Amino acid sequence: MGSLILPPGGMVYIDANILIYTVERVAPYAQMLDPFWQGLAAQKAHAITSEMAALETLVGPMRSGDTALEALFRRILYRSPSLRLVPVTLDVIERAARLRADYGGLKTPDAIHAATALEAGVATFITNDSAFQRIAGLRVVTPSDLTAP
């Protein structure tokens, strides 16, 4: 199994599933992602994600009534020096609409994530959703690709 390290140069975008794997310690992904997060902290750098990630990550803990996990997600989303939330602006909405029109089958949350990343000019988009690999302009890194022997 491989591990994901901080990509050299440029801004990094984190999809909601990466946050869930990290916070909920989902094996084997959490262990693969630890070096990435440690690299961000060591370099006093940060990754970005859309405000949409707050909606996606908070649903599970709210549904299950896990207030401790809900609080942990809020702390990471809103106060972590290694992560910055990017607002869902009208430019993002317009670009997301274009992406949905151009890439049939792309779900609205995924279109918002991709549009946010493209608008921000990220160098790397980290996700475990292969649907993002077909979007032109996104350099997608998928942790599951690193589990191959």
N, C-alpha and C positions, 0 to 999 in steps of 0.2 A: 504494500500500500504506500502511496506517495503522500506528500504533504504540500499544501498550498503555501507558497511564500509570497511576500510582498512583491508585486510586479515592479520592475524598474521604471521609474519615471511616469508621470501622468497621474491623473485622478482615477480612482477606482470606485465603481458603483457596486453596491451590495443589494441583491434581490432579497425579498422578504424570507424566502426559504433558507437562505444562508444565515440570517439572524435567528430563525427558529432552530436550526440545527445547532448553532453555537450556544444560545441561551438555554435550550432544553437538553443540551448535551446528547444529541442524537448520534449514535455510533453508526458508521465509522467517521461520519463527516465532522463532528465536533473536534476530534483529535487531529484530523487533517487540516482544519482551519485554525487551530491554535497558533501555529507559527506565523500565519498571516496577521492575526490580531496582535501578537507579541511584536512583530515587526513594525506595525503601525505605532504602537505605544513607544517602542524604542526610538523611533525616528520622530516622535512627537508629530506624527502625520495623522490624517483622518481620511476615511472613506465617506462616500455620500450614499444616500438612498432617498427615495421619494417619501413624502408624507403618507402616501398610500401604504407604505410598509407598516405604519402605526396601526392602521385599520386592520391589515392582514394578520399582524402578530398578536394583537390584543383580543381578537375574537375567541380563540381557543381557551385562554385562561378565563375570560369572562363567561363563556358557555359552561365551563366546568366548575366555576366558582373558586378557582385557584387564585386568591387575592395576592399571595406571595409572588407567584409567577407573573401576574399582571403588573405588580409593582416593579419587579425586576426588569421586565420589558420596558416599562415607562422610564426607569432610570437609565437604561442603555440608550433608548431612543432619544430622550430629551436632555440627558446630562453627560453622556459619554464624550470624553475628549477625542475618541477615535472614530466617532460617527457624527455626521451632520445631516439633518433632514433638509431636503430641498422642497420648497412649496410647489403645489400643483397650480401653476399659473395658466392664464389663457393661452399663452404660447405652447405650453405643454399639452393642453387639451386639444388645440388645433393640430399639433403634430401627431398626437395619439390618434386622432380621427383619421388623419392621412395614413398612418400605419395600419389601422384597421381596414381602411379601404384598399390599401395596396397588398396587405398580407391577410387574405381571407382566413377566418378561423382564429385570428389573434384575439384573445379575450381583452376586455376593457382594462382590467388591472395591469395585465402584461403590457398593453399598449402604453399605459401611463408610465410604467417603469422604463420601458424602452425610450419613450419620448423624453422623459426627464434626463436619462443618461445621454441621449444624443444632444439635447439642448445644452447640457453642461459640458459637452465635449470630452467625456471620459475616455481614458485610454483602454480601460479594461472593465468588463461587465461580468461580475461573478454571480453565477446562478447554478441551479441544478435542473433547470428546465430547458430542454433541448430546443424548444420552440423559438427561443431567442437567437439561435445560431443562423436562422435564415434571414435575419434583419440586416440589411446592408448598413455598414458603418459601425456595427457593434463588434468589438473583439471580445468574444465570449470565452470565459474560462469556466469549466464545469468540474467541480470536485469529483463527481462520479467517474470522470475520465481518468482520474489519478489512481483509482482503485484497481485498475487493470495491472496484471503482473508484468 
